[in-house]
Amino acid sequence: QTIKVQKKILWTLRVIEDLDRIPEVYFKHLESTSGLYEIRVQSGSDIFRIFCFFDNNNLVVVGHGFQKKTQKTPDKELERAAKIKREYYEEKKLNNSK
C-alpha cells in the first residue's frame, strides 16, 4: 500500500487501541460469522478491511486485509479470515499442550 494508506491503517489501529468505545466507522462485528470483526480504514475513496477477533478479551489482528470494492464483503475473504482464526486456535491449543 501507499505510505498514506499505511499511515491511515496505523492511525486507525491506534484509535482502536486507545478508545474504550470504538465507533462503528472504525470497527464492526461481521454478522453471520463466528466472532469475526473488521477494522475499517478509508483513505480518500479507497476502502480497506482488516479482519480480527478476540482471544481472552485481547484483540487479535488476522494476518490479512483487502481493498473493498463492493458493498458486500466477498465470501472468499470471510472464508480466509475464518481459516486463519481456526489455525490460530489450533496452534494455540497445540502449544498449550506441550
WOPE-V363136 format. One line per field, one symbol per residue. ss: DSSP state (~ for helix, > for strand, _ for the rest). phi: phi as a letter, one per 30 degrees, with the letter a starting at -180 (. if undefined). psi: psi as a letter, one per 30 degrees, with the letter a starting at -180 (. if undefined). A space follows every 10 residues. Layout:
BEGIN
ss=???
phi=???
psi=???
END
This chain:
BEGIN
ss=__~~~~~~~~ ~~~~~~~~__ ______>>>_ ______>>>> >>>__>>>>> >>>>>__>>> >>>>>>>>__ ____~~~~~~ ~~~~~~~~~~ ~~~~~~__
phi=.deddedddd ddddedddcd ccdedcabdc dibcidbbdc bbbicdbbbb daacbhicdc dddabaddcb dcddeddddd dddddededd dddddddd
psi=lleeeeeeee eeeeeeefke jkkfffkkkj lgligklkkk kkjbfkkkkk lllkjhgkkj kkglllkkfl ekkkeeeeee eeeeeeeeee eeeeeff.
END
